[in-house]
Amino acid sequence: MSTDSTGSKTPIETPRAQAVDMRLEIVVIPVSDVDRAKRFYGGLGWRLDADFAAGDDFRVIQFTPPGSGCSVIFGKNVTAAAAGSARGLYLIVSDIEAARAELLDRGVEVSEAFHSAGNVYTGVDEPYLFGRLRVSGPDPEHRSYRSFASFSDADGNGWLLQEITARLPGRVDTHGTTFTSSTELAIALRRAAAAHGEHEKRSDQRDENWPDWYAEYIVREQAGKELPT
């Protein structure tokens, strides 16, 4: 255990090689009306993977959000949790406003974009990663992890959109760079283009090797490494 300047103890562990992969693939959503929930999640544009029933006493439906490696299931006699009790279900997006616009186009009631109130962790708003006090608008500095929006299904199960454009170190496989859609790749290219423009201003000359610079920027950004200048 290590102790920081505040006196708190933080465990430091050396990562050990895992013999077996453990992939989170299913989150159970408690609902009261299975068909209504199916219409809602289908209306989000999520992929319907399964709709299985066994007589009148059991039914399970599975949906997967676009680009997600994790799916949600709900149904009849799938969980004993109270309908609508799921909270803090995070959907990671690369552009918070584009994600909101798509949901609104699909007829979903979604909150305005919001960000945290600094180090204020209490308040009257619904809880989310950084507390219970929401400040209108996306993060003014456009920092990764800091901009949110929220919506709920018909039962009140609460979902949060969180904008992530660059991962913290250690959060992704640094040996691979992946994008879940052409839109996400295009957004990454735009960020690289803006940064490269500043790079050329500083060097006061055209960079003929800009494709290599773009590639390095995008790979480093996704891996949470120091960005090229």
C-alpha positions in Angstrom: 0.0 0.0 0.0 1.2 3.5 -0.7 0.2 6.7 1.0 -0.3 10.0 -0.8 0.0 13.6 0.5 -3.5 13.5 2.0 -2.6 10.4 4.1 -5.0 8.1 2.2 -3.7 4.7 1.2 -3.8 3.6 -2.4 -3.2 -0.1 -3.2 -0.6 -0.6 -6.0 -0.7 -3.9 -7.6 1.6 -5.4 -10.2 -0.6 -6.7 -13.1 -0.5 -10.5 -13.5 -1.0 -12.4 -16.7 -4.5 -13.7 -17.0 -4.9 -17.3 -18.0 -8.5 -16.9 -19.1 -10.2 -13.9 -20.7 -13.1 -12.5 -18.8 -15.3 -10.3 -21.1 -18.3 -8.4 -19.8 -21.0 -9.3 -22.4 -24.4 -9.0 -20.7 -26.1 -6.4 -18.5 -29.6 -7.3 -17.3 -32.3 -4.5 -17.5 -35.4 -4.9 -15.3 -38.6 -4.0 -17.1 -42.3 -4.3 -16.4 -43.6 -4.6 -20.0 -41.4 -6.8 -22.2 -43.0 -5.8 -25.6 -42.9 -2.1 -24.7 -39.2 -2.4 -23.8 -38.5 -4.2 -27.0 -40.1 -1.4 -29.0 -38.0 1.2 -27.1 -34.6 -0.5 -27.5 -35.4 -1.4 -31.1 -36.3 2.2 -31.7 -32.8 3.2 -30.5 -31.4 1.4 -33.6 -29.8 -1.3 -31.5 -29.4 -4.8 -33.0 -31.9 -7.4 -31.9 -29.9 -10.6 -31.2 -32.5 -12.8 -29.6 -36.2 -13.1 -28.5 -36.7 -16.5 -26.9 -39.7 -17.8 -24.9 -40.4 -21.0 -23.0 -44.1 -21.2 -22.5 -45.9 -18.4 -20.7 -43.5 -18.1 -17.8 -40.2 -17.2 -19.4 -39.0 -14.8 -22.1 -35.6 -13.2 -22.8 -34.7 -10.5 -25.3 -31.2 -9.4 -26.1 -30.1 -6.1 -27.8 -26.6 -4.8 -28.6 -25.8 -1.1 -29.0 -23.9 -0.2 -32.2 -20.2 -0.8 -31.8 -20.6 -2.4 -28.4 -19.0 -5.6 -27.2 -21.6 -5.8 -24.4 -25.3 -6.5 -24.8 -28.4 -6.0 -22.6 -31.1 -8.5 -21.9 -34.5 -8.2 -20.4 -37.7 -10.2 -20.3 -40.1 -12.2 -18.1 -38.7 -13.9 -15.1 -35.2 -12.9 -16.1 -34.4 -10.9 -12.9 -36.0 -10.2 -9.5 -34.8 -6.6 -9.6 -37.6 -3.9 -9.5 -38.5 -2.6 -12.9 -36.7 0.7 -13.6 -34.1 0.2 -10.9 -31.1 0.1 -13.2 -29.1 3.3 -13.0 -25.8 4.6 -14.3 -25.7 2.6 -17.5 -23.0 4.2 -19.5 -22.9 4.4 -23.3 -19.5 5.7 -24.5 -19.6 8.0 -27.6 -17.0 10.0 -29.5 -19.2 13.0 -30.1 -21.8 13.9 -27.4 -23.8 16.3 -29.6 -24.0 13.9 -32.6 -25.1 11.1 -30.3 -27.8 13.4 -28.8 -29.0 14.5 -32.2 -29.4 10.9 -33.4 -31.5 10.0 -30.3 -33.6 13.0 -30.8 -34.2 12.1 -34.4 -35.4 8.7 -33.2 -37.9 10.4 -30.9 -36.1 9.7 -27.6 -36.3 12.3 -24.8 -32.7 13.0 -24.0 -31.3 15.7 -21.7 -29.1 18.5 -22.9 -25.4 18.0 -22.8 -24.0 18.7 -19.3 -20.7 18.6 -17.4 -19.6 18.5 -13.8 -19.5 21.4 -11.3 -15.8 20.9 -10.5 -15.3 19.2 -7.1 -19.0 19.4 -6.1 -20.3 15.9 -5.6 -23.7 16.5 -4.0 -26.8 18.2 -5.3 -30.4 17.6 -6.4 -29.7 16.2 -9.9 -29.7 12.5 -10.8 -26.3 10.9 -9.9 -23.7 10.3 -12.5 -19.9 9.7 -12.5 -18.9 13.1 -11.2 -21.7 13.7 -8.7 -25.2 15.1 -8.5 -24.9 18.6 -9.8 -25.1 19.1 -13.6 -23.8 22.2 -15.3 -25.5 23.0 -18.6 -23.5 22.4 -21.8 -20.6 20.1 -22.7 -17.3 20.5 -20.9 -16.0 24.0 -21.9 -12.5 22.6 -22.4 -13.8 19.6 -24.3 -11.9 17.3 -22.1 -12.4 13.5 -22.6 -14.6 11.8 -20.1 -16.2 15.1 -19.0 -19.3 15.7 -21.2 -22.6 13.8 -20.6 -26.2 13.5 -21.5 -28.9 11.2 -20.1 -32.1 9.4 -21.1 -34.4 6.8 -19.6 -36.5 3.9 -21.0 -40.2 3.7 -20.3 -39.6 2.0 -16.9 -37.1 4.6 -15.8 -33.9 2.6 -16.2 -31.3 5.4 -16.5 -28.8 5.7 -19.3 -25.9 8.1 -19.6 -24.0 9.1 -22.7 -20.3 9.9 -21.9 -18.0 11.5 -24.5 -14.6 9.9 -24.6 -12.2 11.1 -27.3 -8.9 10.0 -25.7 -8.5 7.1 -23.2 -6.5 7.3 -20.0 -3.3 5.3 -20.1 -3.7 1.6 -19.5 -7.4 1.7 -20.5 -7.0 0.2 -24.0 -4.8 -2.3 -25.7 -1.9 -0.3 -26.9 -1.1 -2.8 -29.6 -4.3 -2.2 -31.5 -6.4 0.8 -32.7 -10.0 0.3 -33.5 -13.1 2.3 -34.5 -16.6 1.2 -34.3 -17.9 3.3 -37.3 -16.8 5.5 -40.2 -18.3 8.5 -38.2 -16.0 7.8 -35.2 -13.0 7.5 -37.5 -13.9 10.7 -39.3 -14.1 12.6 -35.9 -10.7 11.2 -35.0 -9.3 12.4 -38.3 -10.7 15.9 -37.8 -9.0 16.1 -34.4 -5.8 15.0 -35.9 -6.1 17.5 -38.7 -6.7 20.4 -36.3 -3.6 19.3 -34.2 -1.6 18.9 -37.4 -2.5 22.4 -38.4 -1.0 23.7 -35.2 2.1 21.5 -35.8 2.7 23.1 -39.2 2.2 26.6 -37.8 4.9 25.9 -35.2 7.3 24.4 -37.8 6.4 27.2 -40.3 6.5 24.7 -43.2 4.3 22.2 -45.0 4.6 18.6 -43.6 4.8 16.3 -46.6 4.6 13.3 -44.2 1.3 14.3 -42.8 -0.3 10.8 -43.2 2.3 9.4 -40.9 1.7 12.3 -38.4 -2.0 11.7 -38.5 -1.6 8.0 -38.0 0.7 8.5 -35.0 -1.6 11.1 -33.5 -4.7 8.9 -33.8 -3.0 5.8 -32.4 -1.5 7.7 -29.5 -4.7 9.5 -28.7 -6.7 6.3 -28.5 -4.1 4.6 -26.3 -3.9 7.6 -23.9 -0.2 8.3 -24.7 1.5 11.6 -25.0 0.4 13.2 -28.3 2.9 14.4 -30.9 3.5 18.1 -31.3 
